[in-house]
Amino acid sequence: MSRILNLISIQLRKDFSARGGIPRLPARTICCTANKHAEEGDAASALGKRWKDTADTVIIGGGCVGASLAYHLAKGGVKDVVLLEKSELTAGSTWHAAGLTTYYHPGINLKKVHFDSIKLYETLEAETGQAVGFHQPGSVRIASTAARVDEMKYQMTRTHWHVTPQYFIGPEKVHELFPLLNIDKVLAGLYTPGDGHIDPYSLTMALAAGARMYGAQIYNPAPVTRLDPTADGKWDVQTPHGTIRANRIVNTAGFWAREVGQMIGFQHPTIPVHHQYVVTATVPEVKALKKELAVIRDLEGSYYLRQERDGLLFGPYEKMEKMVLQDSWVRDGVPPGFGKELFESDLDRIMEHVEMAMDMVPVLKKADIINVVSGPITYTPDLLPMVGPHQGVRNYWTAIGFGYGVIHAGGIGKFLSDWIRNGEPPYDLIECDPNRYGKWTDVPFMCAKARESYGFNNVVGYPKEERFGGRPTSRTSGVYELLKDKCSMGFHAGWEQPHWFYKPGDDTGYKPSFRRTNWFGPVGRECRLVMEKVGVIDLTPFGKFIVKGKDSLKLLDRLFANTLPKVGQTNISHMLTPAGRVFAEVTITQLTPGEFLLVTGSGSELHDLRWMEAEAAEGRYDVDIRNVTDDIGVLGIAGPNSRKVLQKLTDEDMSDGGFKFLHCRNIQLAGVPVRAIRISYTGELGWELYMDQKNLAAVYQAMMAAGKDEGIDNFGTYAMASLRLEKGFRGWGAEMNCDTNPLEAGLDYFIKLNKPADFIGKAALQEIKAKGLKRKLSYLSVRTDDVDPEGNETIWFNGKVRNDEITNGSM
């Protein structure tokens, strides 16, 4: 180790490797001056082009993501695509990235993004004539603990139906792929052939060349100085060279994305973090190899390591207490002129990981360090990017917050291009929806979560994972203080919501596992409570909207495939995409003539609101859509004794005849005005009770007191999910989403193809129905003692993999 530290002071030459990707900069360099002559040449070139006054799409930011979007849009036939780069292409995070590429992702949807990226990178050089320096030696994720082995087995249950190849391998195969390992520490590996690394600079230049080849214009240096929306939904994009009127704008500005968002009133929750990697000189044992080493990811050591020419490149993720946020940029903005600069390196922060790497790969002990790169990469609170159209303004899109921009760039460019050109996303990617964040995502929360996400980069990825940094936010319901010490809370769109409740003798707390863990018994107890007695649940996180106005019926008839409920009644309705896929599931209640309450899942709040607002604006409907999610608290009460409890607290007739299923009524409950909807989300008799947030605790306490003789108690969302599955009730995001149509999901009852209104997706569904379905949702019962399905597991039939997967797992 002392040799490594002593070699940090070596004077280094500033150049690029033959591969083109690793910047040869002094280890102690900070904020170097960019090549002014190159900038002047770029400026002269940009000003020498014909300036476009109008564009279909203006892309703001010329890193690998922005260049990919320009390439895909132009190749897809979109005319008048313009990319504006404030300084030079790759400035920001792209130019200094380590360039790792992998098919692997623990989530199902982002695997499609990774797949599309790699397949593009394999052919891009031949298409554009621009070398990209793509190496594909494969990669291995190393398991050195029993929990890691379980994690890999869990991931293997979800892989066989997916197009991405992935293999669970033993230590011998791991050693074959990376013969320099200390194999004594290896229990198993997850091998992904086709993985590797690419030169980010050359990749971006190839994408830019392709974009120009298909007709896109790229201007640089062309910083955006102002963004002004027009009355017809377009944008005036101002630069020092002139103004462009654009049909839409896409923010791909990397660590400048927050500043671009601020031009139109958004505070995007993105923050730069310091990431360091180390490059060694030639290692004789590496040079002697006959083929390139696979990339390894030592998950316990929390680092990646790959071959770089005849040496090694090693990049760790420090623990959260040691990692560094560039939070001054959030407060003061990015320093003017910062673009192709680095931070000062700090090896002390990563020495723990250096020691683990040397133990796993002993040749590192003798390796000479020739470069330490410490540069900014952008994080969001949950580490996933923000991709898609943004709620609150028209025709403003984002592709920002990429902690892994190189592997995401190709696939995200294709994803957004398809969405822009076709009017709907090509597949479900709601985990990256920019609208998953809201006003509750303040700076302290963002910083806490970014620190947590970086530090937890390689922790074991359990099902039902919870992370507690930055919690609670400002979003707590009226019963949070009453319940917080009695249960295990989950995080839902900023809200704290009980997952399951404790009883004396229970093993309490958050204890994740790939097997049945401490919540399994208590959740079964809560299910029996609801089926046999009566339970109460906090449903406040539901997204809630009031829609009213002259054209409210006309708008909702256009948006939803079901007929609209009569005044005082409720139904389940679905918004579909033009291709007939399920964009959202919403409960609709007509409160008074032309006034509707719409309720959706917590994670879909702004996702659904944006879709409705966009249709209202596009169709010029005279309506008012108001988000009342934070104002209204919701309690659910369910079970055979629920009616008895409510009847004790109100003079209203709560009988079957007096209060019918799917009806709504304003009642007084314990002296509090409540809007009650009789509905069943568990398969049992039940009501949802909507009221002012400040009254929630009083009503909750009144119900708990009134229901003592009926055996009333609390239940959480785990029990609710289990009960709905037992009844075969579908749930958006599990049994249906933008990857499924409602007919194959078994939602025929809610789809009224014969209603007069031409709802979105109607023509597509009629065609789908006429051709016949190719697949149909089925419910399976799985016999297991200790390991339950969690979702997206592969289905095997007669020894063969079906091209289907389990959509959700019973609890």
N, C-alpha and C positions, 0 to 999 in steps of 0.2 A: 504493500500500500504506500510506503514511503516513497518508492520510486515513482508511482503515479503522481503523488503530490509534488515531488520535486520537478517533474517535467512540465508542470503547468506554465512555467515562465518561458518555455521555448518560443523564440520569435518565429512567427508563421507568415507565410506568403498569402496575400489576398488573391486567390484565383478560384477556379472551379475545377472539380475533379473531371476526369475524362467522361465519367457518367453524367456530369453536368449538374448534379443535384446538391452537393454538400458545399456550402459556402466556406471557403478557407479564410477565416477571419481570426484576428488575435483573440485569445480567450478572454482578455480583459477589455475588449472594445465595447464602448457604449456610445450610441447615437453618432455613428460615423456619418460623414457628409456624403450624400448621394452624388453620383457622377453628373455634374452640372452640364457638361457638354452633351451627354446623352439626352438629358431633359430638354435642353435647348433644341436638339435635333428633333426630338419627338414633337415639341411644340410647333416647330416650323412645319413639320410634316402634317400635323393636325390642321393648322391654319391654312395650309396649302390645298386641303381637300375642299370639295364643295360642301358647305355647311347645310345640313338638312333642317328645315324649319318645322317639319312635321315627322312623326314616326308612329308606327303602330305600338311598339314597345321600346321604352328606354330602360336599359339596364344600368344601374349605378354601382360600379365596382368591377375592376378587372383582374380579380384573382381567378383561381381555377373554377370556382362555382359560377361566377358571372360569365366567363368565357364559354363554359359548357352550355349555359342557357342560351347565349347568343348563337352558338353552333347549332343546337338542336332546333331552335325556333327557325333559323334561316334554312336549315336543311329540310325542315318540315313544311316549307313553303310560305312562311310568314314574310311578307314584304315589309320593308322599312323598319328593320331591327337596328337599333343604335345602342352601342355600349360606350359609356362614359367612364373613363378612368382618370382619377385626380392627378396621378403622377405617371407611373409606368406600370405596365402589366406585371403581375405577381407581387407588387409592393404590398406590404402588410404581413400576413402570416404565410402566404403560399411559398414565397421564394426560399424560406429557410426551413420548410417542413421536412421531416424525415422520410416522407413519401411512402408510408406503408399501405399496402393494399391487401384486403382479405375478404373472402366470401362470408366469413363468420359474423354473425351478430346474434345476441341472445334473443332478440325480438324477431318475430316472423316477418313483419312487413319490411323492416329495414334490410333484411337479407335480399329482398328484390332490388333495392337501391344498390347494394354492393355488387350483386350479380350483373346488373346493367352497366355499372361502372367498369368492371373488369372486362366484360365482353367488348365494350367500346374501346378500351385501352389496347386490347389485343389487335385491333384492326386499324387504329387511328393513324399509325405511321404510314401504312400502305395507302390509306385514303388521302392523306394530306401531303405526303412526302417529307414530313417533319419528324425527325427521330424523337422518341419519347423516353428512351432508356428504361424499358419495362423488363423487369426480371421476375420470373415466376418459379422459384424453387420450392414453393409450398410453405406452409407454416404449421407449427405445433404449439398448442397450448399445453403447458406442462402441469400435471397434477402431482403434488408431493404430499398431500394430506387426504384422509378418507373423505372429508367433505368435498374436496375438489373432484374426487372420483365420482361421488354421487352427482355433483353438478354436471359432469360430462355425460353420465348415463342419462340424466334428465334431458340434456340437450339432444342426445341421440334418439330419444323417443319422439322428438319433434322434427327429425331431419329427413326421414326416408321419403316422405311424400313431396319434399321440396326439391327443386331442380339443382340446388347447390350440393356438391359432393362433400361429404364429411365422414370421418372414420374414427372410431375409438380404438386406440392402439396400445400395445404393451411397451414396456421399457426397451425391449430389443429393437423394435421398429423405430422408436424414438431415437435410439442411439445410431441407427443406420442413417437417419435423416440429419442428425447433428452429432457426429462422432466425437466432438470435443467436450461433450457433457460429462459431468460427474454423475454417472447413471445410478449410483447408490441412492441418490435423493429422489429418483423418479419412480412413481407408482404407475402412471399411465399418461397418455397424451390424447389430445383431440387434434387430429390431423386433417388439414384442409388443403388438398392439392390445388394448384393454380394460384395460390396466394403469393405475395412477394412484395416488391417495392418498385416505384417509378420515380423518375426525376420530375418534381413538381414544376420547375421552370419550363422544361421542354414540353411537358404535358400541356401547360397553359398556352404556350406558343403554338402547339399543334392545334388546340381547340380554336385559338384565335385565327389561325390560318384557314381552318375549315369554315369558320363563321364568315370570313371575308370571301372565301371561295363560293359560298352559297348566297352571297349578297348582303351580308350585314356590314354596317359601318362601325369602326372602332375609332374613337377620338381620345387622344391623350397627348399632353396633359389637359384635362378638361374637368376641373372640379365643379361640382354642383354647388351653387351658392344660394339657391332659393327654389322652393317647390310650392306652386300655387294651384289649387284645384279650380276647375271651371264649373259653371252651372250645369253643363251637360255631362259631367263625370270624367272629363279629360284632365290633363295636367300640363301646366306650363313649367318646363324645366329650365331654369336659368343657369348659365355658365358665363365665364368671362368672354366667351366667343360668340354668344348669342343665346336665344331662347328656342327651345323645341317644344311644340305642342304634341303631346303623346296621348294615345288612347289609354295607356296604362304605364305605370312605372314599377320596376322591381328593384328592391333594395338588396344588393349583394355586396355590401360595402365592408364586410369583415369587421375589424374592430372599430371602424368608423360608422358602423350601422346605427349605433345609438344616436350619433349626431345627425345622421340623415333623418332618422325618425323624429327627432326633436324639431326639425323644420316644419313638421305638420302636426305637432302636438303629442307625439307618442314618446314614452320613456321605455324603450325596449329593454327587457331584462337581460342584457348581454354585458359581459365584463371580461377584459383580458386577464389571463393568468400567465405567469412565467413558466415556460417549459424548457428544460435543459436536456441536451443529449451530448454524448461524448463520442469522438471518432479517434480510433487508434491508428498508429502507423502499421506498416506491414507486420503481420504475425506469421512467422515461418510455418507453423502448423496449418494455418489457413491457406497460405500460398501453395503448400504441398498437396492440397486437396484436388481431386480430379473433377469434382462438380461443386456447384455453389451450395453452401449450407442453407437449409431451411431457416426461415425466420422463426425464432422461438419467443414465446411469451411466458416468462416465469411468473405465474400469478401470485405465488406467495411472496416472491421478491419484489413484485409490482414493477416490472420493467420489461421492455422488449429488447431484443438483441438480434442483429442481422449482420451479414457480411457486407462490407463496404470495400470494393476492390479486393485487395489482399489483406485487409485489416477487418476490424469489427466496429460496428456502431451500436451504441448502448444508450437507451433512453428510459429513465425511471420516472415514476409518479410518486412524489413525496407524500408523506402523511399530512393530514390537514393542518396540523399545528406547525408544520415546517414550510408548506408551500406558500407562494407569494402571489397575492392579487395586485394588479395594477389599478387599485381603486381610485387613485388620483385622476385617472382618465375619465372615470365616471363623474367625478366632481368638476374637473376643470377642462375636460376634453383632451383629445389626443394632441400632443405638442405639434405645432406647425412644422412641416418638413419631415416628420417621422414617417418613414415608409420602408426603406431597405436598411434599417438599423437593428441593432441587437441590444439587449440588456447586459449588464455586467454579470458574468457567471459567478456562481457560488457553490463550489464543490462540497462545502461543509453540509449543505442541505441534503445532499444525495449520498453521503458516505455510507450510510447504513445499507443502501441499495447496492453500492459499489462492492461492499464486502460480501453481500449475498450473491451477487453476480460472479465474483471471483471464486466463491465456493462452488457454484454451479458450473462455471466454465473456467477451469483452473488456468488456461493459457492467458487469461486477462491479467493474472498476477505479474506477468512479465511484459505486458504490452506497454508501449509508449503512447501516451496521449499526444495527438497533434492538433486537436481542435476541441473546443467546448462551445457549443451553440446554445445561447439562452435567448429565446425570442418569445413574443406574445402570441398566444392562441386564444380564441374567444370561447367562453363558456356561457351557457344558459343555466338556470337553477337546476335543471334535471339532466344536463349534459346533451340533450337532444336538440337538433336545430329547429328553427322556426321557419316553416316552409308553407307558403300558400297565400291566398288573399287575406287581408287584414280587416277585421270588423271595425266599423266606425267611420270609414271613408270609402269612397268608391274607387275601384281600380288601382289600389295600392297593394302590392304583393311584396313578400319578403322571402329571402333565402339566406338566412343569417344565423349566427350562433353555432358555427361548425367547429367542434373540437377536433373533428377528423375530416377536414374538408377535402383532402385528396381522394379518399375512398368514396366519399359521398358525391363528389362533383359530377361525375358522369351520369350517375343514376338520377340525381336530383335535377340536373339539367333536362333529362328526358322526361321525368315525372312532371315538372312544371310546364314544359313545352306542350306535352300532351293535354294537360289541364287547360292551359290557355287556348289551345287550338280547338279543343273539343267541348269545352264548357263544363267539364267535370273531371275529377281526378281519375287517373287510370286504374288505381286500386286504393284501398284504404290505407291511410297513413296519418290517422288522427293523433297519434302520439307526437307527431311533429307539427301539428296545427299551431300557427302563431297565436291563435285565440284561446289556447289553454291557459294563458296568463291574463290577468286583469289588473285593476287598480290596486288590489291587495298585494301585488308583487312589488314591494317597495325596495329601496336600496339595501337596508339592513338584511332583509330576507334574501335578496339576490346574492349578496356577498357571503352570507352564511351557507347558502345552498351550493354556490360555486366552489367554495372551499371544501365543503363536504364531498361534492361530486368528484373533484380532482383527487382528494385524498382517498376516496373509496373506489377509485377507478378499477381496481382489480380484486375487490372483495368478492366473496362467493355470492353469486346471483340467485338468491332463493325465490321460490314462488311467493306471491303476496308480500313482496318486499316493502318495508317501511323504512324511511330515513327521517330523522327527527331534527335536523338542523333548521334553524329559522322558524320553528313552530312553537306556539300557535301564531298564525298571522292575525290580522284584524278581523278575519272572518270566523267568528265563533257564534254559535246559536245561543238563544236565550236559555237553554238548559245545559250549556257546556260546563259551567261551574258546578252544577249539581251532579254531573255524570263523570267528570274527568278522572276521578280517583276510583271509580267503580268498574272501569272497563279498559280494554285495549283500544285506543283510538286509531282510526285510519285517516289518511289525508286525501281529501277529495276537492280538487279545484280551489284550494286555499282553505277549505273548511276542515274542522275536526269532527269526525263522525264515528260513533261507536261501532267497532267490528264485533266484539263479543264482551260479555260481562262476567265479572268475577263473583265467586261465592266462597265462603270460608272453606278452606281445605284445597282450593284450586291452586295449581301451579300458575302464578300470574306473570304478567309482563309479556313483552314481545320476544318470542323464541322461535325464530324461523327454522325450517327444516324441509328436506325433500321427502320426509316421511310424516306420518301423522304426529302432530305435536300437541302442545298444551291446550290449544283451543278446541281440539276435536271433540272431546267429551262435553265441555260446556256448550258448544254450538248445538250438539244433539239435544241437550237439556232445553235450550231455548226453542228448538223446533217443536219439541213435545209440549212446551208451554203454550205456544200459539195454536197447535192442533187440538189441545185438550182444555185450555183455560183462556187466558187473555194476556197479550203482550203489548207493550208500547215501544215505539221506535222513533228516533229523531230523523226526520226526512227533510230537514231544512235545506241541505245542500242542493236539492232539486233546482234546476234553472226554471225561472218563472217569468212570464211575459203577459202583459195586457195589450190586446190588439183591439182597436176600435176605430170608428170613422165611417164615412160614407161608403167606402169601397171595401170594408173589412170582410164581408162575406165573399165578395168577388175575389179578393186576394187569396183568402184561405181556401176557397174552392179550387183555385189554380194551383196552390202549393200542395194540397193534401189529396191523397187517393181515395180516402173515405168520404162519405157524405158528412156534412157538418151536423153536429147535434142541435136539437131544438133548445129553446131557452129553458134553463134549469136542468139540462141533461149533459152527460159526458160521454165521450168515446175515445177509443185509441185510434190514432191516425198516423200515417206515414208520409213523409216527404221523400220523393223519389228523384233520381237524377234523370236527365234526358234519355239515357240508355236504359232506364227502368230499374236501376239498383237502389237499395235502401239508403238514403242519405241520413234519415233521422226517424225516430219514433217519438211521438208527442201525444200527451193526453190533452184533449181539447174540451173545455166546458164553455157553453154560451151562458153568460151571467145575466145579461139583459139583451134586448134586441140589438144585434150588431156589436156587442161587447163580449170579448172572449178572453178566458184565462188559458194560456198554453203552458204546459209543464213538461220539461224534458230532464234527462239525466244530468247530474252535476258536471260531468266531464264534457257535456255537449252544449253548455250554456251559450257561449259566444260563437261557437261553431254553427249552431242552429240559427242564432240571431242574425249572423252575417248573411246566411242564405236567404232568410226572409227579407231582410233589409234590401239586399241586392235585387230580388224580384220586385219588391215594392217600387224601388227607384226605376228599374228598367221598364216596368209596365206603367209607371206614372200613376200608381194607385193613391187615392186620397185616404190615407190611413195614418194612425198614430200607433207606433210600436214602442212600448215602454218596458224596460227591464226592471222588474220589481224583486229580483232574486234576493237582494240583501235586506229588503224591507219586510218580507213576509216569512214568518217561521212556520214550520210544518211538523205536526206530530201524526204518526200513524198508530192506529189501535186495531188489533186483529185477534181473532179467535172466537170460539163459540160463546164466550161470556162478554164479548165486547159491547153488545147492545145493552146488556144489563148495566154495565158500568156507565155508559153514556146517558142512559135513561134516568139514572140517579141525579144527573147534573143538569138536566134540561127539561122543560115542559113540552118540548116538541115530541111528536109521535115518532119513535125510532123503529117501529115494527116494520115487518116486510111490506105490509100494505101501506103504511104511512110514509115510509122512506125506501123507495125502490132502488134496486141495483142500478148503478151508473146514473144516479140522480144527484143533484146538488141543491143545497138549501142553506140559507143564512140562518143561523141559530144562535141562541145565547147558551153558552156552556160555562157553568160555574160563574155566571154573571159577566162573561167576556164574549164580545161579538166574534163569532167563528163562522167561517165558510166551510161546511162539511160536505164531502163528496163520498158517497158510498161506492167503494171500489175494492177489488181483491187483487193484491199483488203477491199474496202468499198462497192463494187457493182457499183461504178461510174467510169467513165473514169479517169485513173490515171497513174502516173509514180513514180518509185523510182529512185532517183538520188544519185549515189555513187561517192564520191570524197575524196580527201585528207582532213583530218580533219581541217587543217588550212584554207581551202578555204570555209568552210561551211557558215560562217557568211556573206561573200561577196555575195555568190550565194543567200542566204536567202534574204538579203536586196535588191538585184537586182530583185528577183521575186516579193517581196512585192511592190516595186516601179512600176514595169511593170504591175502589176495586179490591180492597183487602179480602173481603169474604169470597170474592170470585177467583182469588189466587193470582192477582195481577202482578206482573214483573216486567223487567226490561228485556228487550232482545235487540240484536245488532244486525248489521248488513250481511254477515256471513250466514246467519240463519235465514234471513230473507232470501238470499240467493239460493240456498239449498231447497227451501220450500217451493220457490217458483220452478226450479228444475224438476222437482218431484211431480209437479202439476203439468209440466210440459209447456210452461209459459216462456215465450221467446224474450230475449233481451238484446237491445241494440248494443253492438260492440262485441257480442259473443255469438249468438245464433244468426245474426244478420248485421250487415254493414255495407259499405260501398263495394264489397266484393260479391255480394249476393243480391238476387232479385227476390221480391216478396213471395212469389209463387213457389220457388224452390225452398224458401224458408217456412212454408206452410202458413202464410198470412193471408190466404185467399179471402177469408171472411172479412178482412178489413180493406180489401181492394175492390172498389166499385167501378169496374170497367164500363158499366152501363150508365153511369151518372152523366148528365148532360155536359158538365164542365169539362174542358180539355185540360185536365191536370197534367203537370210536368211528368213525363215518362209514360203517359197513357198509350201513345202510339207504339212505343217500343215494347211495352208489356203485351199489347194485343198481338204483336208479331211473335213474341216469345211464346205466348200461349198457343198460337196457331201452329208453330213448328214443333211444340212439345218440349218438355223439360228433359235435360240430360242428367240432372241430379236432383236429389230431394233430401231435405233434412230428416234425419232419423235419430231416435233416442236409443242409446245402448245402456245396458246394465253391465257393469264390470265387476267381477268378483276379485276382491283384493283384501289382504289382511292389514297392510301397513302403508302402502303407497297408492295414493289416489290420483286419478287424472286431473290435471290442472288446466288443460286447454292446449290445442294444436298438436296433440300426440298423433302419431301415425296409426292408421287403421290397417291391420293385416287380415287377409281373407284367403283361406286355403293356401297359406304359405307365401302369398304374394301381397305386395303393398298396393293398396287402393290409392287412387289419386284424390284422396279425401283426408280429412283430419278431424279429430275431436275438437269441437268449438268451445266447449266449456266442461268443467269437471264438477261432478256432484260432490258436495261437502259431506 
